[in-house]
Every structure is written in C-alpha cells, then in structure tokens.
Amino acid sequence: MTLNQAHETTPYIIRDICTDDDELNAFLFSLGCYSGESVTVVSRRKNTCVVALKDSRYCIDRQLAEAIII
C-alpha cells in the first residue's frame, strides 16, 4: 500500500521507498522518511498531502507519496 492510499490520522510504518532517483532518496532520508520510520497522513488536498514525520509536518505531492510504501 502506498502513502496515497493511507487513511488520515492513522500512523503507519514506512516499509520501502520505491524510486530510482538517488537525489530524491537522499532528500527523503534528510526529512526522516526511511524504512522503519512512522508516518501519518494529516490531511489531503487536491494534488498534495500533509504528512507527519518525527516531530515535523511536510507537504508532499501525490507522485512522491506514491513512491512511499507503507
């Protein structure tokens, strides 16, 4: 299941990041988005979703959310 399919306010554990872009992997890792980390979808908008990672909230687009496997 990807982050796009997650229910709002339910905490999930990130299983994998499915992208071939090393720069994108490094960016997500710097945000704290890596396997074994907890993530929660706070809200959704038209083309973005707000996620809570660690003690921060980030707005990510749907394409990036599709790469995060929970």
Buried (B, 14 or more C-beta within 10 A) or exposed (E): EEBBEBEEEEEBEBEEBEBEEEEEBEEBEEBBBBEEBEBBBEEBEEEBBBBBBEEEEBEBEBEBBBBBBB
